[in-house]
Amino acid sequence: MSASLRIARLTAQDRAASARWDAFVLAHPQATFFHRSGWLRVIERSFGHACFFLYAERDGVIEGVLPLAQIKSRLFGHSVASLPFAVYGGVAALNDEAAAALEAEAERFARELGAEHLEYRYLGATRHADWPRQDLYVTFRKEILPDEEANMLAIPRKQRAMVRKGIKNELKAAIDPNVDRFFDLYADNVLRHGTPAMPKRYFQALLDEFGADAEVLTVTAADGRPLSSVLSFYFRDEVLPYYAGDDEAARDLAANDFKYWELMRRACARGLKVFDYGRSKQGTGPYAFKKNWGFEPQPLSYEYRLFKRDAIPQNNPNNPKYQLMIKAWRRLPVGVANWLGPFIVKNLG
């Protein structure tokens, strides 16, 4: 007689269970960097949100995981999602029984908490065709070729010319030991776009938690001035440039193109296979930039289980009701924006 399946909840203090969880995630083909147990500690400590990292096990063997976090905000609503601050998430399981049991427990949690909706951010195929879906986002993923020059030639001609312009401008790239230079460029960049910045402590927490699997690469001008920076994640044979920022001078010097080429070049040298350019909203500048690099968009269909809502929430800059706020935010001094931003962005997820 086979043992029954058990649903358990991971805690931030249980390092032994975290190690078992991460071993499962590393081996599961549908799991992503955002399924790693470290997100529980980062989200709880950086933002104070309650996390519910659920796993299904039988005879002490994990058969599925589901990372969840709650965001409760007067301004943006009450949600449980897999996973806030992540572009991918949802269940990663070995079988349908484990997946169904995890989702049932997630729904029970969400209803007991009084959440207005439950959200799953799947990278691959959706699990619930009858649930409402958000089709605003796409992701860009492409193979890294084994030869450096082949990767250069795979970049479309106009964008390749920008990379060569950055090289000609004698730009340099270096790995930073902390987030200082990155944060200054990031905060300035998001302010120009009229959106609040994540707190600096959050980015440092990512480096502290994920160690060698989280890295800051900063591009400088010939005179040493920081121009562009990116915080990337590494997972299996993939590199994921995730947060980025730049100086206003970066475009003229082709620093952003050089930055991503340098990241790709280094990933190629490490033998990595996939460059995950990340999520973008359709019809935006970042969407066009990634397409110009020869990456094809892949739809991200996020699934929603609505409890106290009639429609999917639109907590993103494309929502017309936020336009006045965005325009006003751009006029704030950077110090004020950096102080106020974390109180807002923590509730966006």
C-alpha positions in Angstrom: 0.0 0.0 0.0 1.5 3.3 -1.1 2.0 6.1 1.5 -0.3 9.1 1.3 0.8 12.5 0.0 1.5 15.2 2.6 1.4 19.0 2.1 3.9 20.9 4.3 4.9 24.5 4.6 8.6 25.6 4.4 9.8 28.1 7.0 12.7 30.5 6.6 14.5 28.9 9.5 14.4 25.3 8.2 17.6 25.2 6.2 17.5 21.4 5.9 14.1 21.5 4.3 15.2 24.4 2.1 18.1 22.4 0.8 15.7 19.5 -0.1 13.4 22.0 -1.8 16.2 23.6 -3.8 17.5 20.2 -4.9 14.0 19.4 -6.2 13.8 22.7 -8.0 17.2 22.3 -9.6 16.2 18.9 -11.0 12.7 19.7 -12.2 12.5 20.7 -15.8 9.6 23.2 -15.4 11.0 24.9 -12.3 12.7 28.3 -12.6 15.0 30.5 -10.6 11.9 32.0 -9.0 11.0 28.7 -7.4 14.1 28.7 -5.3 13.6 28.7 -1.5 15.7 31.9 -1.1 12.8 34.0 -2.3 10.9 33.2 0.9 13.7 34.8 3.0 14.2 37.7 0.6 10.5 38.6 0.4 9.7 38.3 4.1 12.8 40.2 5.2 12.8 42.9 2.5 9.1 43.6 2.3 7.4 42.0 5.3 5.0 40.0 3.3 3.8 36.6 4.6 5.1 33.7 2.4 3.5 30.3 2.0 6.0 28.0 0.4 4.2 24.7 0.1 5.6 21.4 -0.8 4.1 17.9 -1.4 6.0 14.9 -0.1 5.5 11.2 0.2 7.8 9.0 2.3 10.1 12.0 2.8 10.5 12.6 -0.9 9.3 15.9 -2.4 7.0 15.5 -5.3 6.0 19.1 -5.9 6.6 22.7 -4.8 4.5 25.9 -4.9 6.0 29.2 -3.7 3.3 31.8 -2.7 3.3 35.2 -1.0 0.5 37.5 0.2 0.3 41.2 -0.6 -2.3 43.1 1.3 -2.6 46.7 0.2 -5.4 49.4 0.5 -4.2 50.9 -2.7 -3.6 47.9 -4.9 -5.7 45.2 -3.3 -5.3 41.9 -1.5 -3.7 39.0 -3.4 -1.9 35.7 -3.1 0.5 35.0 -6.0 3.2 32.7 -7.2 5.2 34.7 -7.1 5.3 38.5 -6.4 8.5 40.3 -7.6 9.0 37.3 -10.0 8.2 36.9 -13.6 7.7 33.1 -13.4 6.1 30.8 -10.8 3.2 28.4 -10.2 3.4 24.7 -9.4 6.4 22.5 -10.3 5.4 18.9 -9.6 6.3 15.4 -10.6 2.6 14.3 -11.0 -0.9 15.5 -11.3 -1.8 14.4 -7.8 0.9 16.5 -6.2 0.0 19.5 -8.4 -3.7 19.3 -7.6 -3.0 18.9 -3.8 -0.7 22.0 -3.8 -3.2 24.1 -5.7 -6.1 23.0 -3.4 -4.0 24.0 -0.4 -3.1 27.3 -2.0 -6.8 28.1 -2.7 -7.7 27.2 0.9 -5.0 29.6 2.2 -6.1 32.4 -0.1 -9.7 32.1 0.9 -8.9 31.9 4.6 -6.8 35.0 4.3 -9.6 36.9 2.5 -7.6 37.4 -0.7 -9.4 39.0 -3.6 -7.6 36.7 -6.1 -5.0 34.0 -6.5 -2.4 34.3 -9.3 -0.1 31.9 -11.0 2.7 33.1 -13.3 3.6 30.2 -15.5 6.5 30.3 -17.9 5.1 27.4 -20.0 1.7 26.1 -20.8 -1.2 27.2 -18.5 -2.9 24.7 -16.3 -6.4 26.2 -16.1 -7.9 27.1 -19.5 -11.1 28.3 -18.0 -9.5 30.8 -15.6 -9.2 34.5 -16.6 -5.7 35.2 -18.0 -3.5 38.3 -18.3 -1.9 38.5 -21.7 -0.1 41.8 -21.3 3.4 40.3 -20.9 5.8 38.3 -23.1 9.2 36.9 -22.3 12.3 36.7 -24.5 14.6 33.6 -24.3 17.2 32.5 -26.8 20.0 29.9 -27.2 23.5 31.0 -26.4 25.7 29.6 -29.1 29.0 27.8 -28.1 31.2 30.2 -30.1 31.6 33.9 -29.1 31.8 35.2 -32.7 28.7 33.2 -33.7 26.7 35.0 -30.9 27.9 38.3 -32.2 26.9 37.5 -35.8 23.5 36.3 -34.5 22.7 39.8 -33.4 20.8 41.7 -36.2 23.1 44.1 -38.1 21.8 47.4 -36.7 22.0 46.2 -33.1 25.4 44.6 -33.8 26.7 47.9 -35.0 25.7 49.4 -31.6 27.6 46.7 -29.8 30.7 47.5 -31.9 30.2 51.2 -31.2 30.3 50.5 -27.5 33.6 48.5 -28.0 35.0 51.3 -30.1 34.1 53.8 -27.3 36.4 51.8 -25.0 33.7 50.9 -22.6 34.6 48.5 -19.8 32.6 46.0 -17.8 33.3 44.7 -14.3 31.6 42.6 -11.7 30.7 44.6 -8.6 31.0 43.3 -5.0 27.9 45.2 -3.9 24.9 47.1 -5.3 26.1 50.6 -4.8 26.8 51.6 -8.4 23.9 49.5 -9.7 21.4 51.2 -7.4 22.4 54.7 -8.3 21.9 54.0 -12.0 18.7 52.0 -11.4 17.1 54.6 -9.2 17.9 57.4 -11.7 16.5 55.2 -14.5 13.1 54.3 -12.9 12.6 58.0 -11.8 13.0 59.1 -15.4 10.2 56.6 -16.3 8.0 57.8 -13.5 7.9 54.6 -11.4 9.0 54.0 -7.8 12.3 52.3 -7.0 12.7 49.1 -5.0 14.7 49.7 -1.8 18.4 49.3 -2.0 18.4 46.7 0.8 16.3 44.4 -1.4 19.0 44.3 -4.1 21.7 43.6 -1.5 19.5 40.9 0.0 19.4 39.2 -3.4 23.2 39.1 -3.6 23.5 38.0 0.0 20.9 35.2 -0.4 21.8 33.8 -3.8 25.6 34.2 -3.6 27.3 33.4 -6.9 23.9 32.9 -8.6 23.2 36.7 -8.3 25.7 39.1 -9.9 26.0 42.8 -10.7 27.8 43.8 -13.9 28.5 47.5 -14.4 29.7 49.2 -17.6 31.9 52.3 -17.3 33.1 54.9 -19.8 36.7 55.2 -20.7 37.1 57.7 -17.9 35.7 55.3 -15.3 32.2 56.9 -15.1 29.4 54.3 -14.5 27.0 54.3 -17.4 24.9 51.1 -17.2 24.4 48.2 -14.8 22.5 45.0 -14.6 21.7 42.5 -11.8 21.5 39.0 -13.2 20.5 35.6 -11.9 22.1 32.3 -12.9 20.0 29.0 -12.9 21.3 25.7 -14.3 22.6 26.6 -17.8 20.7 30.0 -18.0 21.6 33.6 -17.3 18.7 36.0 -16.5 19.5 39.8 -16.6 16.7 40.9 -14.3 17.1 44.4 -13.0 18.9 47.1 -14.9 19.6 50.8 -14.8 21.5 53.4 -16.9 22.7 57.0 -17.0 21.2 59.3 -19.6 24.6 59.3 -21.4 24.4 55.5 -21.9 22.4 55.6 -25.1 24.7 57.8 -27.0 27.7 55.7 -26.0 25.9 52.4 -26.7 26.5 51.3 -23.1 23.3 49.3 -22.8 24.0 47.2 -26.0 27.6 46.7 -24.8 26.3 45.7 -21.4 24.1 42.9 -22.7 26.7 41.7 -25.1 29.3 41.5 -22.4 26.9 39.5 -20.3 26.2 37.2 -23.2 29.9 36.9 -24.0 30.7 36.0 -20.4 27.9 33.5 -20.3 29.2 31.9 -23.5 32.6 31.5 -21.9 31.0 29.8 -18.9 29.3 27.3 -21.2 25.8 28.5 -20.5 23.0 27.6 -23.0 20.1 30.1 -22.6 20.0 33.9 -22.4 16.7 34.9 -20.7 16.1 38.5 -21.6 13.1 38.6 -19.3 9.6 39.9 -19.3 8.4 43.0 -21.1 5.0 44.6 -21.7 3.9 44.4 -25.3 4.3 47.6 -27.3 6.9 49.1 -25.0 10.5 50.3 -25.5 12.1 47.3 -23.8 9.9 45.0 -25.9 11.3 46.7 -29.1 14.8 46.7 -27.8 14.8 42.9 -27.2 13.2 42.2 -30.6 15.9 44.2 -32.2 18.4 41.8 -30.6 16.8 39.0 -32.6 14.8 37.5 -29.7 11.3 36.4 -30.5 8.6 37.1 -27.9 7.0 34.2 -26.1 3.6 34.9 -24.5 3.3 34.7 -20.8 -0.3 33.9 -19.8 -0.8 34.5 -16.1 -3.7 32.7 -14.6 -6.1 34.2 -12.0 -8.6 32.6 -9.7 -10.9 35.5 -8.8 -12.6 35.4 -5.4 -13.7 39.0 -4.7 -13.1 40.6 -8.0 -15.0 40.8 -11.3 -11.9 41.3 -13.4 -8.1 40.9 -13.4 -6.4 43.9 -11.6 -4.3 46.2 -13.7 -1.6 47.4 -11.4 0.8 48.4 -14.1 2.0 51.7 -15.8 -0.2 51.0 -18.8 -3.3 51.6 -16.7 -4.6 55.1 -17.7 -5.6 55.9 -14.1 -1.9 56.0 -13.1 -0.7 58.4 -15.8 -1.0 61.6 -13.6 0.9 59.8 -10.8 3.6 58.8 -13.2 4.0 62.4 -14.5 4.2 63.8 -11.0 6.6 61.1 -9.9 9.1 62.1 -12.6 9.4 65.6 -11.1 10.4 64.4 -7.6 14.0 64.8 -6.4 15.7 61.5 -6.5 16.3 61.4 -2.8 12.6 61.9 -2.1 11.6 59.3 -4.7 14.1 56.8 -3.2 12.7 57.3 0.3 9.0 57.2 -0.7 9.2 54.5 -3.5 9.7 51.4 -1.3 6.5 52.1 0.5 4.6 52.0 -2.8 6.5 49.3 -4.8 6.4 46.7 -2.0 2.6 46.5 -2.6 2.9 46.1 -6.4 4.7 42.7 -6.5 
